[in-house]
C-alpha cells in the first residue's frame, strides 16, 4: 500500500509541475462565395489538415469583395479572391499578396434562358452568343467579381459596352436559377455547381463555358489565390507555412483520394443532387493544382481578363517585371 501511495504521489507531483500545452494559433480564412471552387478548403477542414499542422483555422463566408476587404482591414488573416480582383487591388495601392494558387484553370460559365438559347444556341460562334445578350439582364454574385469580369469579357468579344448595353444585377448563386425560371433575369454568370444544376434541372442552358473549351486564351489563369496582407507573413512565418502546408495536403487528398474528398465536399451542399455534385467535382478536381505554386503566366491571363472586362484600366496594368509583387512561393512546403 505504501508503494502504491508513493506512486500516486509521484504521478500527481509530475502533473502539477508539467507546463500547460499552448493552444494552437487561431486564424480565420474568408471565402467570398459558396461554390465547389473552394473544395480544397472544405477538404482541409474535413481531414483536419490544419489541425495536424498545429493551426486552428476558422473558415467564414463573407460575400464577394467583402472577403478581400476583411483581410485588408485586418479582420481576418487570410482570404480567397479571384486573380483579377487581386491584381486590381495591387494596382490601386492596396496590399494583398498571394501565398498560394489552388485553382489554376478558369471555371466560369454563363447560363441563359431557354428563349435566348432557342434563338442562338451554344454551338453558335462566341460573337453571335455575345450579341444575343445585348439588352438583357445578367445576374452576378457581386459587383466587380470575377463572374462579372467574365461576362464583360464575353460581351467584349462582340464589342458591346457592358456598362450601357446590358444590365447587371447582384443575386446570391443559389437564387440565380429560380430568378431565371421566374423571368426576373435573362442570364446569369456563375460557377459550378449552380450553372450545372440549372441546366440539368431544365431551367436554363449553359451558353458560354470555359470548362467546355470557351475562351481558351485565358488558360491557365489564377482563378483563385489565397491572400494575406503584405507584411503579415513576414511577421508570422510559422503560421503562413502551416496554413500553406494544410492547404497543400488538401490538394493532394483531392487528387489522390477523390471519392473520399467528394464525400467531404458533398456535406456542404446537402440539398443538391449528388449526381450533379459529382459531375461538377470532377471538373473542379481537374482545375485544382497539384501544388500551390504561383507563376507569371496565370497572373498575366488574370490581368488580361481584368483589363478587357473593364475592372482594370489600361494605364493601371502591371508590367511583367512587377508580377513578382503579386505572389510569393516562400511559405510553401
C-alpha positions as CSV (number, residue, x, y, z in Angstrom):
1,X,0.0,0.0,0.0
2,X,2.8,2.4,0.8
3,X,4.3,1.7,-2.6
4,X,1.1,2.5,-4.3
5,X,0.6,5.7,-2.4
6,X,4.1,6.8,-3.3
7,X,3.5,6.0,-6.9
8,X,0.3,8.1,-6.9
9,X,2.1,10.9,-5.2
10,X,4.9,10.9,-7.8
11,X,2.2,10.9,-10.6
12,X,0.4,13.9,-9.2
13,X,3.6,15.7,-8.5
14,X,4.7,15.4,-12.1
15,X,1.3,16.5,-13.3
16,X,1.3,19.6,-11.1
17,X,4.7,20.6,-12.3
18,X,4.2,19.9,-16.0
19,X,3.7,23.1,-18.1
20,X,0.3,23.5,-19.8
21,X,0.2,22.9,-23.5
22,X,-0.1,26.0,-25.5
23,X,-3.3,26.4,-27.6
24,X,-2.7,26.3,-31.3
25,X,-2.7,29.7,-33.1
26,X,-6.2,30.7,-34.3
27,X,-6.7,32.3,-37.7
28,X,-9.6,32.9,-40.0
29,X,-10.0,32.2,-43.7
30,X,-12.7,34.2,-45.5
31,X,-14.3,32.7,-48.6
32,X,-16.3,35.0,-51.0
33,X,-19.0,32.6,-52.0
34,X,-20.3,29.0,-51.6
35,X,-19.1,27.1,-54.6
36,X,-17.2,23.9,-55.3
37,X,-14.3,26.1,-56.4
38,X,-13.4,26.1,-52.7
39,X,-13.4,22.3,-52.4
40,X,-9.8,22.3,-51.2
41,X,-10.8,24.5,-48.1
42,X,-13.7,22.2,-47.3
43,X,-11.4,19.1,-47.6
44,X,-8.7,20.8,-45.5
45,X,-11.3,21.2,-42.7
46,X,-12.7,17.7,-43.2
47,X,-9.4,15.9,-42.9
48,X,-8.1,18.1,-40.2
49,X,-5.2,19.2,-42.4
50,X,-4.6,22.4,-40.5
51,X,-5.0,20.9,-37.1
52,X,-2.3,18.4,-38.0
53,X,-0.1,21.4,-38.6
54,X,-0.9,22.8,-35.2
55,X,-3.2,25.6,-36.5
56,X,-6.8,26.3,-35.6
57,X,-8.4,27.7,-38.8
58,X,-11.9,29.1,-38.8
59,X,-13.5,29.3,-42.3
60,X,-16.1,32.0,-42.8
61,X,-18.2,33.0,-45.7
62,X,-18.0,36.8,-46.4
63,X,-19.8,37.5,-49.7
64,X,-17.9,38.9,-52.8
65,X,-15.3,41.6,-52.2
66,X,-16.1,41.6,-48.5
67,X,-13.7,38.6,-48.1
68,X,-10.8,40.6,-49.5
69,X,-11.8,43.8,-47.7
70,X,-12.0,41.9,-44.4
71,X,-8.4,40.6,-44.9
72,X,-7.1,44.0,-45.9
73,X,-8.8,45.6,-42.9
74,X,-7.2,43.1,-40.5
75,X,-10.4,41.4,-39.5
76,X,-9.3,38.1,-40.9
77,X,-5.8,36.7,-41.5
78,X,-6.4,35.0,-44.9
79,X,-8.9,35.3,-47.7
80,X,-9.5,33.7,-51.1
81,X,-10.1,36.0,-54.0
82,X,-10.0,35.9,-57.8
83,X,-6.9,36.7,-59.8
84,X,-8.4,39.8,-61.5
85,X,-9.6,41.2,-58.1
86,X,-6.2,40.7,-56.6
87,X,-4.3,42.4,-59.4
88,X,-6.8,45.3,-59.5
89,X,-6.3,45.8,-55.7
90,X,-2.5,45.8,-56.0
91,X,-2.5,48.2,-59.0
92,X,-4.5,50.6,-56.9
93,X,-2.2,50.6,-54.0
94,X,-3.8,48.0,-51.7
95,X,-1.6,45.4,-50.1
96,X,-2.7,41.8,-50.7
97,X,-0.1,39.2,-51.6
98,X,-0.8,35.7,-52.9
99,X,0.8,32.9,-50.9
100,X,-0.8,30.1,-52.9
101,X,-2.8,29.5,-56.1
102,X,-5.1,26.4,-55.6
103,X,-7.2,26.8,-58.8
104,X,-5.2,27.3,-62.0
105,X,-7.9,27.0,-64.6
106,X,-11.0,29.1,-65.4
107,X,-14.2,27.5,-64.3
108,X,-16.7,30.3,-65.1
109,X,-19.8,29.9,-67.2
110,X,-22.9,31.8,-68.4
111,X,-26.3,30.3,-68.3
112,X,-29.2,31.8,-70.4
113,X,-32.9,31.3,-70.6
114,X,-34.3,28.8,-73.0
115,X,-35.7,31.6,-75.1
116,X,-32.3,33.1,-75.7
117,X,-30.8,29.7,-76.4
118,X,-33.5,28.9,-78.9
119,X,-32.5,31.9,-81.0
120,X,-28.8,31.5,-80.7
121,X,-27.7,28.1,-79.4
122,X,-24.4,27.3,-77.6
123,X,-23.0,26.0,-80.9
124,X,-23.1,29.4,-82.5
125,X,-19.9,31.5,-82.6
126,X,-18.9,33.3,-79.4
127,X,-19.6,36.6,-81.1
128,X,-23.1,35.5,-82.0
129,X,-23.8,34.3,-78.5
130,X,-22.5,37.5,-77.0
131,X,-24.6,39.6,-79.3
132,X,-27.7,37.7,-78.1
133,X,-27.1,39.1,-74.6
134,X,-27.5,42.7,-75.8
135,X,-30.2,44.5,-73.8
136,X,-30.5,41.6,-71.3
137,X,-30.3,41.4,-67.5
138,X,-27.5,39.3,-66.3
139,X,-27.2,38.2,-62.6
140,X,-23.8,38.1,-61.0
141,X,-22.7,37.2,-57.5
142,X,-21.4,40.7,-56.7
143,X,-20.2,43.8,-58.4
144,X,-16.6,43.7,-59.7
145,X,-16.5,39.9,-59.0
146,X,-14.7,37.5,-61.4
147,X,-18.2,36.4,-62.6
148,X,-18.9,40.0,-63.7
149,X,-15.5,40.3,-65.3
150,X,-16.1,37.0,-67.2
151,X,-19.4,38.2,-68.5
152,X,-17.9,41.5,-69.6
153,X,-15.1,39.7,-71.3
154,X,-17.6,37.7,-73.3
155,X,-19.5,40.9,-74.2
156,X,-16.3,42.5,-75.4
157,X,-16.0,39.7,-78.0
158,X,-19.0,41.3,-79.8
159,X,-17.7,44.9,-79.0
160,X,-20.7,45.5,-76.7
161,X,-20.5,48.1,-74.0
162,X,-21.2,46.2,-70.7
163,X,-22.0,49.5,-68.9
164,X,-24.7,50.5,-71.4
165,X,-25.9,47.6,-73.4
166,X,-26.6,45.1,-70.6
167,X,-27.9,45.3,-67.0
168,X,-26.0,43.5,-64.2
169,X,-27.8,42.7,-61.0
170,X,-26.3,41.0,-57.9
171,X,-28.0,37.8,-56.9
172,X,-26.8,35.1,-54.5
173,X,-25.8,32.0,-56.5
174,X,-28.4,29.6,-55.0
175,X,-31.1,32.1,-56.1
176,X,-29.9,32.6,-59.7
177,X,-31.7,29.6,-61.2
178,X,-35.1,30.4,-59.5
179,X,-34.7,34.0,-60.7
180,X,-34.1,32.8,-64.3
181,X,-37.0,30.4,-64.1
182,X,-39.3,33.2,-62.9
183,X,-38.2,35.5,-65.7
184,X,-36.6,38.2,-63.4
185,X,-33.3,37.8,-65.2
186,X,-32.3,36.6,-68.7
187,X,-29.0,35.0,-67.8
188,X,-26.5,34.6,-65.0
189,X,-22.7,34.3,-64.8
190,X,-21.5,32.0,-62.1
191,X,-19.5,28.9,-61.2
192,X,-20.4,25.2,-60.8
193,X,-22.4,23.7,-59.2
194,X,-25.0,26.5,-59.8
195,X,-24.6,26.6,-63.5
196,X,-24.6,22.8,-63.9
197,X,-27.7,22.4,-61.7
198,X,-29.6,25.0,-63.7
199,X,-29.1,23.1,-66.9
200,X,-29.7,19.6,-65.6
201,X,-33.0,20.8,-64.0
202,X,-34.1,22.3,-67.3
203,X,-34.2,25.8,-66.0
204,X,-31.6,27.2,-68.5
205,X,-28.8,26.4,-70.9
206,X,-25.1,26.6,-70.3
207,X,-24.3,29.1,-73.0
208,X,-20.6,30.0,-72.5
209,X,-18.4,27.6,-70.6
210,X,-14.6,27.8,-70.0
211,X,-14.6,24.2,-68.7
212,X,-16.1,23.1,-72.0
213,X,-13.4,25.0,-74.0
214,X,-14.7,28.5,-74.5
215,X,-12.1,31.4,-74.2
216,X,-9.0,29.1,-74.3
217,X,-6.8,32.1,-74.5
218,X,-7.5,32.7,-70.8
219,X,-6.0,29.4,-69.7
220,X,-4.1,28.8,-67.5
221,X,-5.1,31.5,-65.1
222,X,-5.0,32.5,-61.5
223,X,-8.7,31.6,-60.9
224,X,-8.3,32.0,-57.2
225,X,-5.5,33.0,-54.9
226,X,-5.0,32.6,-51.2
227,X,-4.1,36.1,-50.0
228,X,-2.7,37.7,-46.8
229,X,-1.8,41.3,-46.1
230,X,1.6,42.4,-47.2
231,X,3.9,42.1,-44.2
232,X,1.7,39.6,-42.3
233,X,3.6,36.5,-43.3
234,X,7.0,38.2,-42.7
235,X,5.8,38.7,-39.1
236,X,4.1,35.3,-38.8
237,X,6.2,33.0,-40.9
238,X,5.3,29.9,-39.0
239,X,1.6,30.5,-39.3
240,X,1.8,31.1,-43.0
241,X,3.9,28.0,-43.5
242,X,1.5,25.9,-41.5
243,X,-1.5,27.3,-43.4
244,X,0.1,26.6,-46.8
245,X,1.1,23.1,-45.7
246,X,-2.5,22.3,-44.7
247,X,-3.9,23.6,-48.0
248,X,-1.4,21.6,-49.9
249,X,-2.4,18.5,-48.0
250,X,-6.0,19.1,-49.1
251,X,-5.0,19.5,-52.8
252,X,-3.1,16.2,-52.7
253,X,-6.0,14.5,-50.9
254,X,-8.4,15.7,-53.7
255,X,-6.1,14.2,-56.4
256,X,-5.1,11.0,-54.6
257,X,-8.4,10.1,-52.9
258,X,-11.1,11.8,-55.0
259,X,-14.0,9.6,-53.7
260,X,-13.2,10.4,-50.0
261,X,-12.7,14.1,-50.9
262,X,-16.0,14.2,-52.7
263,X,-17.8,12.8,-49.6
264,X,-16.4,15.7,-47.5
265,X,-17.5,18.3,-50.1
266,X,-20.9,16.8,-50.5
267,X,-21.7,17.6,-46.9
268,X,-21.5,21.3,-47.8
269,X,-24.2,21.0,-50.4
270,X,-26.7,18.6,-48.8
271,X,-29.7,20.0,-50.7
272,X,-28.1,19.5,-54.2
273,X,-28.5,16.4,-56.3
274,X,-25.4,14.2,-55.6
275,X,-25.1,13.3,-59.3
276,X,-24.8,17.0,-60.2
277,X,-22.2,17.5,-57.5
278,X,-20.2,14.5,-58.6
279,X,-20.1,15.8,-62.2
280,X,-19.0,19.2,-61.1
281,X,-16.5,17.9,-58.6
282,X,-14.7,16.1,-61.4
283,X,-14.3,19.5,-63.3
284,X,-13.1,21.3,-60.2
285,X,-10.6,18.5,-59.5
286,X,-9.2,18.9,-63.0
287,X,-8.8,22.6,-62.4
288,X,-7.2,22.1,-58.9
289,X,-3.5,22.3,-58.9
290,X,-1.3,19.6,-57.5
291,X,0.7,22.3,-55.8
292,X,0.1,25.9,-54.6
293,X,2.9,27.5,-56.6
294,X,2.1,30.7,-58.4
295,X,3.8,31.9,-61.6
296,X,3.8,34.8,-64.0
297,X,1.7,33.4,-66.9
298,X,-1.5,32.8,-64.8
299,X,-1.1,36.3,-63.4
300,X,-0.8,37.7,-66.9
301,X,-4.0,36.0,-68.0
302,X,-5.9,37.2,-64.9
303,X,-4.7,40.8,-65.7
304,X,-5.9,40.4,-69.4
305,X,-9.3,39.3,-68.1
306,X,-9.5,42.3,-65.7
307,X,-8.5,44.8,-68.4
308,X,-10.9,43.6,-71.1
309,X,-13.7,43.4,-68.6
310,X,-13.0,47.0,-67.6
311,X,-12.3,46.3,-63.9
312,X,-8.7,47.4,-64.5
313,X,-7.7,50.4,-66.7
314,X,-5.0,50.0,-69.3
315,X,-2.9,52.6,-67.5
316,X,-3.1,50.6,-64.3
317,X,-1.7,47.4,-65.7
318,X,1.3,45.9,-64.0
319,X,4.3,45.4,-66.2
320,X,5.6,41.8,-66.3
321,X,8.6,42.6,-64.1
322,X,6.2,43.7,-61.4
323,X,4.3,40.4,-61.3
324,X,6.6,39.2,-58.5
325,X,4.8,41.7,-56.3
326,X,1.6,39.8,-56.7
327,X,2.7,36.5,-55.3
328,X,5.3,34.6,-53.2
329,X,6.1,30.9,-53.0
330,X,8.2,31.4,-49.9
331,X,5.8,29.8,-47.5
332,X,5.0,26.6,-49.3
333,X,6.5,23.2,-48.3
